């Protein structure tokens, strides 16, 4: 998995474009196959097991007569450790240890390409130390796209990672994986332009060829290691089933079969969708296991090594987007479903990250504030036992997952209440000798509760929902007693997926397609054109780097841009752009895109072109014209596209060329990914350097910039 960081004036990393994130992270609804979960779905009152007489409305009936060991664990993904991404995992050890994760996967797209920062020996040491500190077993991914030096990886480089970890350092790492989401290599993931193929025409047979070579070399170093894979991203359908050919071709080398799951994009993560997803998830697992069985690998453990409710940028907040109580309910429901279906592990993406991503269980440094999803994990960690028992009845809108504690003297139940009003319930435990009456509680609307019912003694319950979230608190004790539901339910978050639909930027139609004409230097920067078709310049640079310089070319028809990244390169972007001046947006809807003449040398830097419009601009940057529903550049930024000048045959740098960039090629904007040329506000050129590298220097001109 990789995450979006492109922002016209804020952190950007080429290779993490939001527009391609749907593929890089894997939209994995996992199909709509038939099957059944081992617990009753929400919305049913039907019973089974040893409850001969229904317990009546509002009852959760648990049968302890049939028991089986819990084989599923919960785990985490180690991401955002990179200095370029803010190193948000440092200082989170105690908070993560409290969740008792079994496995910490060290992987994803960034580790597969060793960018923005390389996963070298020092970083491996740090990651293993972190895993040990939180009590998790490391799962280390060896790369298939680029090694630490940026070269194509080999079986020898994979073996070298095992040798360093288990021979040189003696870490005794058990679990290794090979590559990340290889089903995307043929279409997405090129480091310089993630919209292009990482490995053109890549097929399952190519992955198996690598697995055969890599596993042989890795096990020659340490024959005891366990191989996890293939870490696929896509749904498994007849037309796009990568799992079957991989299992048939090299499945015998995979000890644990692993897939990823992100069921929604940011425009789909509603409460209704999230509340219905557990049944779809359970059915899909049945489908995946059928594929494993057909390939002769049905006896292998099945793991979910990446998961989250949505796969793309979370600046668009719906009522179940990452970072919301609705997302926490989804996680608790999904983990319960994974446990009921005996997955090897279920690993959330990720530990801690920036608030405009909000995938992490914790917020960013320095406070690392727990997000709602953290408490979903905490309720399982604190109140769910090692032995599974059956939930045979539950009220409509409620999903319950039951266990026996380690001492086998209490029944522990995690309950997810998807109802938008409070729900009174009574707990009826069958198959044990208990004292007293069946405990009763009123589950708050849209909440997760954990109930511990002692065989001898009183019951205790804790709950987490909107009240605790607003107060910045964790789960609170829930008072006993089932009262009638009288509340009207919680207000749902406003749909902010798109720009304010009620706002329309005043528009002006260009009299000429030219942008860089009549250029001159002013006291505040550069200026081109003349009112009402007037453009002014801006420049920007990341922390630790100076913004580039920008000057008018001698003929007045272009901009000379010069920038230099100074080592050490942490945050790695800088750029220059032109803002359409005045009180209107430029209506370029009759044009195809923007063209410009490029001349100069980029050195080892990479160049991207972007164009912003009303929907992705803040009202602060463009008063009266910006309609992004947020007021932060980290949440409102333009779509972009990497542009690569051809190289001179003698290696003497870039060849002068003319670029034509269609509006439809620009992607990755937030909150609206695609360009709206009817409300054009800016054009810009952004330089990027390799994070952690020696830096780079670029000096170039963009001239005759115009609509076409």
N, C-alpha and C positions, 0 to 999 in steps of 0.2 A: 504494500500500500504506500501511496505517497499523498502529500497534502498540498493545497494551493497556497502559494505565497506571493503571487503576482499582484502588484499594486503599483500604479503609476508613480506614486511618490512615497511609497512605503516598501517594506521588505518584499523582494521578489527573488525567486530562484528559477531560472529556466529549467524546465524539466518537471515543473509542478503546476502546469496550467490547469485551471479549474475546468476549462472546456473539455479536456481529455481525462479529467479525473474519474468520470463515470467508468471509463475503461481501466484506468490504472488501478483503481481500487476494487473493481469487480462488482457490477450490479448483479447480485446473486439471489434472486427470489427462490432459486432452486426448484422451479417448476411447480406444477399443480397436480402432482401425482396422487394416486389413491393410497390409502393407508390409515393407520390410526395411532393415536398417542396412548401411552399407558395410563394417562390420567384423563378424566372426563373434560371435554372442552367447556370453555365459558359459555354460559347461556343455556345450560342443561341442568335439570333437576333429577334426571334419571339415575338410578342406583344399580349397583351390582355387588358382587362379593358376598359377605355374610350378613348383610342387612336385609332381612326378609321383608320387613315392613318399612316403607319410606318414612324418614324422620320428619317429614313435613317441610313447609316453606322455610327458607332461611337457615337450613341446616347444612353443616359440613360434616359428612360421615366418613370416618377413617376406620379401615379394617386393618388390624395388626396381625391377623392370623397368618397371612402369607407375607414372608419377608425375603428380601434379597440384599446383598451388599451393594452399597453405592459405589459404582466404578468411575463415575464422572467427577472431575475436579473443575475448578474455575481458575483461570490463568490470565496473564496480562501480556501486552506487547510493549517492548522497550523501544520507544521512539522519541523524537525531539531531544535526543541526547546531544545533537550536533550544535556546536557554537553558532552556526549560521541560523539555526532555528531557535536560539535562545537558551539551549541547554536546560530545558525545563524539568528534567528528571532529578537533577542534583538537589539533595535535601528532602526527598520524598520517601526515604527508606522506612522510617517508622510508620508513616501513614499506610504504606503498601504492606508492610509486615503484618499490620493489624487485620488485613483482609485474608491472610493465609493463602496466597496464590500458590498453586502447585508447580506451575511452569512459567518461565519468563521467556517468550520468544524474542530473539534478537534478529530482526530481519525487516522485510518490506522492500519497496522499490529503492529507497536510498541506499540500503546495504547491498542491493543487487547491482547498483551502478557505482558504488563508492562515491556518492555525491549527495549533498553539497560538501560534506566532509568525509574523508576516508575512514573506514573502519579498520584501523591499523592495530598493531599489537598492543599499543597503549590503551586504545579504546576497548579492545577485547578484554584486557585485564580489568579495566574499570567496570565493564558490563558484568563480568563474572563476579566481581566483588559486590556489585549492587545486588545481583541475584541471590548470592549467599546471604546478604544482609537482610533481605526480605523473606528468606526461607524458601525460595523457588529454585527449581532445577532449570539451568539454562538450556535453551534450544537455539543452537547457532546455525544461521543460514550462510552457506557458502555461495558466492556470487556466480551467476552465469553471464552477466552482461559486461562487467568491467571489473578488473582487479584493482588493487590499491594504487597502481601506477597508471590506471586508465587504459590498460591493455586488455585484450580478450582473455578471460580466465581459462585455465586448463585444469585437467585432472591433477596435475602436479601442484598447482596453486591451492586447490582444495585440500589435497593431502597435507600441504604445508600448514594450513590452518589447524588441522587435526593434530599434527605433530607439535606445533607450538603450544596448543591448549593442553594436550594430554601427555606429551613427552617432556617438552622443555619446561612447562610450568606445572605439570602434574595435577591439573584441575580435575581430571576424571569426568569430563563432560560426556553425558550419556547420549544426548539427542542432537542430531544434525539434520539440516534440510538442504536441498539443492535448488537454488533459484527461487524466484517469487513470481507467481501468476504467469507461468510460461504460455498460457493460452492467449496472452495479450502481445507476445513478442512480435507476431507477424503484422500487427496493426498499430501498436502504440509503444511508447517508451524510449525512443531515441533520446539520448541525453541532451543533444543540442536542439532538438525539436520533438517534444513528446507526442505530437500529433502524427509523427512518422513512425514506421516500423523500427523496433529495436533490432530485430533480425528478420529481414524480408523473407517471406515464404516459409517461415518457421512452422514446423509440423510436430505432432506428437512423437513421430519417429526420431526427430532431432533431439527432443528432450530425452527420450529413452537412450539414445546414443551417448548423451552426456552422463546420464545416470549410470549406465553400464561402466563407463570409463572412470567416473568419479568415485563410485562406491568401491570399485576394485582397488583404486589407489588409496582411498581413505581407510578402508578396512585392512589394507596391508600395513598401515601405521598402527591402527587399533581395531582389532577384530570384534571388540565388544560393543561398538557404537550402534545406536539405533537410528535408522533412517526414516525421516518423516517427509511425506510429500503426497501429491505434487503441488499442493497449495494453489489450487485452481481458483479462478475468480468468477467464471461464467456460470450461468444456469445450465443444467444438464438436460438438453433436449436432443431429439433425434438429429436435428440439423447442426447442432453445435456441442456434441458430446466428446469432449477431450478425455474424460475420465476413462471410458471403456478402452480406447486404443492404448492409453498409457498403462493401464492395469494389465492389458493383454501383452504389451510389448516388454514391460520392465517391472510389472507389479510385484514380481517375486523378490525384488530388491528393496521394496518399500515395506518397512515393518509396521508403520502406522499410516493409514490413508488420511490425508488432510485436505480440506477445502476451506474456502472463505465465504462469508455471507454478509452482504449489505443489502437488505431487501428493498430499500426505498432511495429515491433521490430527494433533494431538499424540498421539492414541490409536492411530495407525496407523504411526508412524515406527519400524518394527522393522527389524532387519537383513535378514530375509527379504524384506520388502516393498521396502526400498531396493535390495537386490541384484538384484531382478527388474525394476527400474524402467527401466533403460536401454533394454531391448528395447521396452517399452511407449512410451517417449519417442520412439524412432526410428519406430515404427509410426504414432504420432500425428502426427509431422511430415509423414509421407507423406500422411496424411489432410488436414492443413491445406493442404499444397501443392496437393492436388487441388481444394480449395475455391477457392484462389487462381486455379488454371488455369480452372476453370469460370466464374469471374467475369471472365475476361479480364485478370487481373493476375498470371499465372503467371511472368512474367519479372522480377518485383520481388524484391529481397532479402528474406529472412525473418529476423527478429531475436527474441531472447528478452530483453526489457528488464527483467524482474524474474524471479528464481527463488530458491527455497530448498526444502529438503526438506519443510518443514511451514509452514503459514500462520498458526498461532495461537500462544498463549503457550507458552513452552518450560519452564515450571515443571514440567510433566509430562515426565520424562526417560525415554525408551526408548533402546534401544541404537543408534538412528540419529537421535535428536532433534538439532536444531541444537546445536552446541557439543561434539559427540561425535566419536570417531574414525569411527563408522559414517556420520555425516553427511559427513565429509571424503571417505570412499570414494564416497559417492553423488555428491558434487560432482565428483570426478575422473572418475568414470564418465560423468556427465552432460555434462561439458565435452568429453570424448573423443567422445561421441555427437554433440554439437553440431558439433564439428569434422568428423567423418565425414560429416555431413549438410549441410555447407556453409552453416551459419547465418552471418548477417552479424556478429552478436555474441551473447554469452551473458553476461548481467550479474547477478551475485549481489546479493541484498538482504541485507546492506548493508555499510558499511565498519566501523563500530564502534558498539556499543550496550551497554546494561546487561546484567548477567549473567542476570537473570531473563527476558530476551528471547533473547540469544545468537544472534541472526541474523547479527551482524556477524562479519567475518573477524578483528576484533580485539576484545578486551575493553574495558571502559570506562576513562575517565581515572581516575587519572593514569598508570597503568602501561601501558595498552593492550597487554596480554598477548596474543600471537597465539593464536588458537583453532585446532583441528585443520584446519578448512577453509582457513585461511591457507596452510598448507603444501601443500594440494592445488594451489592456485593457484601457489605458489612452484615446485613441481616442474615444472609446465608452463612457467612463465616462464623457468626456468633450463635446462631440458633438453628442449625441444620445438621443432623447426625449422620453416621456412617451406614445406617441400615434403612432401606426404603420400605415403606408400607403403602397400602393402596388407599387413595381417595375414591370412594364409591359414589359420593353425592356432593353436590355443591350448588349454591344458588345461581340464578342467572346473573351474568356479568362478573362472576367471581371465578378465579382459578386458584386452586390450592394444591400444594406439593408437600407431602408428609414423610416423616422419617422418625426413627427412634434414636435417642442419644447414645453416647458411648457407654454410659453406665446401664443402659437398657432399663431405666426407671422413669422415662418420660417420653411422650410423643411430641415431636417438634414439627410445626407446620408453618410454612411460608404462604401467605395469602395475598393475591393481587386483586384488588377491587377496581375494576374498570368502570364501574357505575359512577355517574356524575352526581349522585346523591349518596348520602351515608346509607350503609346497609347493615341492619341488625342480623347477626348470625348466632347459631348455637353449635357447639362442637360436641359430636357424639363419637366416642372412641370405642370401637368394638374389639373384642378379643383380648382384653386385659382386665385385670381386677383393679378397679379404681374406687376411690372414696368420694363421697359427695355427689352433687348433681353435675350435669354437663355444663361446663362454663359457657357463658354467653358474652359477646362483645358487640359493639357497634363499630363497624369498619368505616373510617372516614372515606369520603368520596375520593376517588382517584388516589389510592394509597397502596402501600406495601406494608403488610403487618407480619410479625413473627409471633407465634403463640406457642408457649411451652406448657404442656399439661402433664403434671406429675401423676404417676400412678397412685401415689399416696401424698396428699397435700394439695395446696392451692395452685391454680394456674396463673401464669404471668404473660402479658402481651406487650409488645412494643409496636409502634407504627410510625411510618414516615410518609408525608404527603405535602400538600401545598402550604399548610400552616408552618410546618418545620422549615420548608424551603425558604419561605419569605422571612422567617426569623433567623435564618442562617444557622440552624441547629440540626443535629442528627436525630435519629429515631427517639421518640418519646414514649414513656410508659402509657399504655392504654387502659383506662379505667374499665372495670368489668361492668357488664349490664348491657342488655339488648333493648334499646329504645326504638320507638317508631322513627322512621326516616322522615324528617320534617324540613331539611334544608333544600334549597333550590339547586344545589350543585355549584361547582366552581366555575368561574368565568374562564373561557378558553382564550388562549393567546390569539391576538389578531393575526390574520394571514398577511405576512409582510414579504412574501416571496417576490413580489414585483415592486417596481416603483409606484409611488402614489398615483393610483389610476385617476384621481380627481384633479390632478395637476397637469396642465398642459403648458409646456414652455412656449413663449411667443416665438414665432418662426419668421425667418427672412430667407428668401430664395436668392442664391448667389447670382450676381449679374455676370460673373466670369468664373471659370473653374480654377483660376490661379490663386494660390495662397501666398507663396513667397515672391512677392513683387514689391517694388518700391521700398526695399529694406533700408533701415537706418538704425543707428544706435541712439538710445535715449538715456535719460538719467536713471531710469528704472530697469533698463534692459534693452531688448530689441523690439522693433515694430515693423510690421509689413502691411501693405495695402493702405487704404484710407477709409475713414468711416463712410457708410456703416459696415464696410467689409474690412475690418481692422483686426490684426492678430498681434498679440504681445507674447514675449518669451517668458519661460520659467526654467529653472534648473533644480535638481535635487540630488542628494547623495545619502547613502546609508550611514549608520553609526560607524565612526572610525574612518570614513572615506570622505574626501572633499567632493563637492558637486563639480561636474565638468565645466569648462569655460565654453561660452557660445559667442560667436561674433558674426556680423554680416559679411558675406563674401563681397569682394570688390565690385561686382556687377549689381549687387543689391537683390539678387534672385535666390539667395540661399543662405545657409547657416554653416559656419565652420565650428565643429564640435571637437574638443580635445579633453580626454579624461585619463586618469591614471589611478589604478588600484594599488595601494601600498600594503605590503605584507606586514603583519599577518592579516589575511583577508578573512574576516568573520562574516558579517552581513555584506552582501556582495552585489549591490546594484547602485547605479547612478544614471542620470539621464537629463535630457533637455527636450522641451516641447514648446508648442505654440497654442495659446488660448484665444478662441474667437471672442473678441472684445465687444462690450456693449450689453444690452439688456435682452437680446434675442438669441435663440439657437439658430444655427445654419441648417436649412433644410436641404440636405444633399440626397434626398430620396430618388431623384432622377438620375443619379450617377451610380457607377458600379463600385468605385473604391477610390483609393488615393495612390498616386504615383509620385516618384521622386528619383532624381539622378544621384547615384552614390559615387564618391571618389575618395580615395585615401586608404588608410591601413588600420585594420582592427587589431593587429597584433594577435595575442592569444585571447582577446575578449570576444564575447558573443553579443550580437545586436538583435534587438526586437523592435518592431514598430507597433504602436498602439494608437487607438483613437477613442476618445471618451465622448459620452453623450449624456443627456439629461438624467436618464434613469440610473446611471452609475456615478453621478457626480453629487457631492454634498452641497447643501445649501450654504455652507460656510465658504467653500471654495468659489461657488458660482451663485451668489444670492439672486433669488428670483428666477433661477434657471435650473438649478440642481434639484432633482426629485428623489434621490436615494433616501429611503426611509430612515437611514442612520446618519450620524453626523461625525463619522470617523473615517479617515482615509484608509484605515486598515480593514474596513468593512465595505467601502465604496471605492471601486477602482475599475479601470477600463479593460476591455478585451484587447488582446495583443496577438502578435504572430512573430515567430523568429524569422529573420531574413538573413540569408547567408550569401555574400558576394562570391562569385567564382574566383578561384585562386589563379595567379599567374603561372604559366607552365614552368618557369624557372624558379618557382618558389619565392618570388619576390614580393609576395603580399597579394592583396585583393586587386582584382581587375575592376576598372570603372564599369558601372552597369546601371541600368534603369530598372527600378522595381515597380511593379504594379501589384498592389495589395487589395484584393477585393474585400469589401465590407464583410462578406460571408465567411472569409477566412479568419477573421478576428474572433477569438474565443477567450474564455476564462475571466470575463468581467464579473463583478459582484455589485448588487445582488442579481443583476440580469446578465447571463453569460454572453449573449450575443449582441452585436452592435445594432443600434437603431439609427440609421443615417439621417432620419428626418429631424433629429435634434442634436446634431454634431456640435461639440464644444471644443475639443482639443485634438491635436495630433502630436505624437511624441516619439522619441528614439531613446531606447534604454540599453545601456551596456551592462553586461554581467561578467564576473570573473569566477574562476573556480575557487570555492571556499576552501580555506586552508592552504591554498597554493601560493606561489610566489608573487601573485599579482599580474597585471597586464597593463599595457598602454595602448590607447587608440587615438588616432587623429584623422578626422574625415570630414567631408562636407556632404550635406543633403541640399540639392538645388532643384529649382523648377518644380517645387512641391505643388501639386494640383489635384483637383478631382478629375476623374476620367469616366 
